[in-house]
């Protein structure tokens, strides 16, 4: 509920969710699952053959484990960078002037566009 009150723009929430879930699903989970399944399979074979786990690895396994490890590291770096960017987009970058009398700042989507003739003649404003 806190997020729905604080973040009035759903795009910023989707940005954060997308940066988190996207990196997890595309980079981190596949690499972690592959490495875990390979380990479990080799451990099972080693126990059946009464040998060490390391003797079950082939050169192809080492290459595949290396690729999975690189994918995991790249995913971790992207996770940090994208979440930093999503959080940075949420935090306001401007502050009101020191002599401002506004108690509640107006969100940027309610900025009033008017010229000097509107101030003098009427009270019509255009919102976007």
C-alpha positions in Angstrom: 0.0 0.0 0.0 2.9 2.3 0.7 4.1 2.1 -2.9 0.7 2.9 -4.3 0.5 6.1 -2.2 4.1 7.2 -2.8 4.4 6.4 -6.5 1.6 8.1 -8.3 3.1 7.1 -11.7 2.7 3.4 -12.5 5.5 3.6 -15.1 8.1 4.1 -12.4 6.8 1.0 -10.6 6.9 -1.0 -13.8 10.5 0.2 -14.4 11.6 -1.2 -11.1 9.7 -4.5 -11.5 11.0 -4.9 -15.0 14.6 -4.3 -14.0 14.4 -6.8 -11.2 12.4 -9.6 -12.8 13.9 -9.2 -16.3 17.5 -9.7 -15.1 16.5 -12.5 -12.8 14.6 -14.4 -15.4 17.0 -13.8 -18.3 20.5 -14.0 -16.7 20.7 -15.1 -13.0 18.1 -17.9 -12.7 19.1 -19.9 -15.9 22.8 -19.8 -14.9 22.2 -20.7 -11.3 19.8 -23.5 -12.2 22.2 -24.9 -14.8 25.1 -24.9 -12.3 23.0 -26.5 -9.6 21.6 -29.2 -11.9 25.0 -30.0 -13.3 26.4 -30.4 -9.7 23.5 -32.6 -8.6 23.9 -34.8 -11.7 27.6 -35.2 -11.2 27.2 -35.9 -7.5 24.7 -38.6 -8.2 26.9 -40.3 -10.8 29.9 -40.1 -8.4 28.0 -41.8 -5.7 26.8 -44.5 -8.1 30.3 -45.1 -9.4 32.0 -44.6 -6.0 34.3 -41.9 -7.3 34.9 -38.2 -6.6 32.6 -35.5 -8.0 35.4 -33.8 -9.9 36.2 -37.0 -11.9 32.7 -36.7 -13.4 33.4 -33.4 -15.1 34.5 -33.4 -18.7 36.3 -30.5 -20.5 32.9 -29.6 -22.1 31.4 -29.3 -18.6 34.1 -26.9 -17.6 33.4 -24.7 -20.6 29.7 -24.8 -19.9 30.2 -24.0 -16.2 32.5 -21.1 -17.2 29.9 -19.7 -19.5 27.2 -20.1 -16.8 29.5 -18.3 -14.3 30.1 -15.4 -16.7 26.4 -15.2 -17.3 25.8 -15.1 -13.6 28.3 -12.3 -13.0 27.0 -10.3 -15.9 23.5 -10.7 -14.6 24.6 -9.6 -11.1 26.2 -6.4 -12.6 23.1 -5.7 -14.7 20.9 -6.3 -11.7 22.7 -3.6 -9.7 22.9 -1.1 -12.6 19.3 -1.4 -13.7 17.9 -1.2 -10.1 20.1 1.8 -9.4 18.7 3.5 -12.5 15.1 2.5 -11.5 15.5 3.9 -8.0 17.2 7.0 -9.3 14.2 7.7 -11.6 11.9 7.6 -8.5 13.9 9.9 -6.3 13.1 13.6 -7.1 16.1 15.5 -8.4 14.9 19.0 -7.6 14.0 20.8 -4.4 11.7 23.8 -3.9 13.4 27.2 -3.6 14.4 28.2 -0.1 11.9 31.0 0.1 9.0 28.9 -1.2 5.7 29.0 0.6 4.4 25.8 -0.9 3.6 23.3 1.8 2.6 20.5 -0.7 4.6 20.6 -3.9 2.5 20.1 -7.1 3.3 16.9 -9.1 4.9 17.6 -12.4 1.8 16.3 -14.3 -0.2 19.2 -13.0 2.0 22.0 -14.1 -0.1 25.0 -15.2 0.7 26.5 -18.6 -0.4 30.1 -18.9 0.8 33.4 -20.1 0.6 36.9 -18.7 -2.7 37.7 -20.4 -4.4 34.8 -18.6 -3.3 36.2 -15.3 -4.8 39.6 -16.1 -8.1 38.7 -17.8 -9.3 35.4 -16.6 -8.7 32.4 -14.4 -8.7 29.8 -17.2 -5.8 27.3 -17.0 -4.8 24.5 -19.3 -3.5 21.3 -17.7 -1.7 18.3 -19.2 
